[in-house]
């Protein structure tokens, strides 16, 4: 890790290394120091003639500092309209699910609500996995049509 005022002596650290490699090490150390320290700290310039201190903010801000100066952030939560649309879609989906047969409801509940794999359901029901997949697709198409008509 680079420290703000520490300049490593690469000649002592790596004796016998040629000058080009040492120059590259110095440059990379300075770049690391710039990235880890210089960008993240504020700079102060003292103007003794006018008795002023000028603060140059860091290029990298913290959340706490931005809140302290009153910056407002956009809320990530869904808006009221989106919440209502989701609620209405959920109600519509539950109505459509209630119109399915018991076998179709069982398949949908096991796959989508309980997270079971088609392969497991196929073994339980005595079908092939491919048959369960096709049946699931037919049920989803039926649900889509039912939701459009509700």
N, C-alpha and C positions, 0 to 999 in steps of 0.2 A: 504494500500500500504506500502511496506517496504521501509524504507529510509536507505541510505548507512551507516550512523554512529549512528543510533538511535536504542537503545536496550530497548524495552518496558519492564516495570516492571509488569509481569503478576500476581505477588502476590497482587499488589495494584489493578490491573484491575479486578481480579477475586478472591476476598477474600473467604477463606473457601474451595478452590479447592485443591484436594490432589496433592502430589508431582509428580506422574506419568503424570497427565494431564498437569501440568505446564511444565514438561520436553518435552512433545510432542509439546506443544505450542512454546517453545523456538526453537526446531528443525525445526518446520514448518516455523517459522519466518525467521530463518537463510536460509532455502531453498528458500523462496520467495525473500530474499535479494540477494541471489546468482543469481537467475534467472532474476530478474529485474534490478540489478545493476552490479554485478561483471562480468557477461558474456559480458556486453555491453560497458564496459569502457576499455580504454587502461591502461596498467600499466607501470610505469617508474621506472627504477632501476638506481640510481646514483652511478657511480663508481668514488669515490673521488681520488683514487690512480692514475688512468689513465686519469682523467678528461673527462670521457665519460658518456653519458646518454644512456641507453639501453631502447628501447621502445618495450614492448610486446604488440602486437595488440590484440584488443578484439576478442573474438571468434565469435562475431556476427558483420558482416560488413554492412555498409550502401552503398547504390547505389552511392551516391555522392563521398564517399571516394574511392570506386573502380574505378570510372571514373577519379578521380584525379590522381591515380597512373597509369592510362593508360590501365586498363583492358578493353578488347573489348568483347561485348556481341553479341550473334547470333541474327540476325534480324528475327523477327517473321513473317514478310510479306512473302507471297508466292514468289517463285523464278520465273524467266522469263519463264522457261519451263512450270511450273504449270499454270501461267497466260495464256500462249498461248493455252494450252490444254483446259482450262476452256472456253476461247473465242471460240475455234473451236467447242467444245461441245455445247455451247450456239447457235452458228450459225446453227449447224446441227439440234438442237432441234427446232429452229424457222422454218427451212425448212420443217421438219417433221410435225410441227403443221400446216403449211400452206396447207399440203396435206390432212388434216382431213376435214370432212364435217363441215358446219356451226354449227350444233347442238353439234357435238363433241368438236369443238373449244370453244363454249360457256361454256360447262360443265368444261373443263380443266381450262379455264381462271377464271371462278367463284371460283372453288375450290382452285386452286394453286396460282393464281395471286391476287385474291381479298380476299382470306381467308374465303370464305363462308362455312358453314357447309352443309354436305350432307342432313341433315334433312330440312334445310331451302330451299335448291334447290328442294327437293322432293315436298314440299308444293307448291312451285311456279310452278313447272312443272306438278303437278297432279299425281306424282308417289309415290310409297312407298320408304322409305329410303333405303331399301334393294335393290330395283331395281336400284336406282341411284348408289349405291355402286358397283353392278355387272357391270353396264354400264361403270363406271369409270375404273374398272379393265380391261374390254375389250379394252377400249380406250388406256390405258397404255400399254397393250400388243401390240396393233396395232402400237403405237408410237415407242416401242422398236424395232419391226420388221422394221419399216420405217427407223429408225436411223441406223440399221445395214446395210441396203441396200444403204444408201446414201454415 
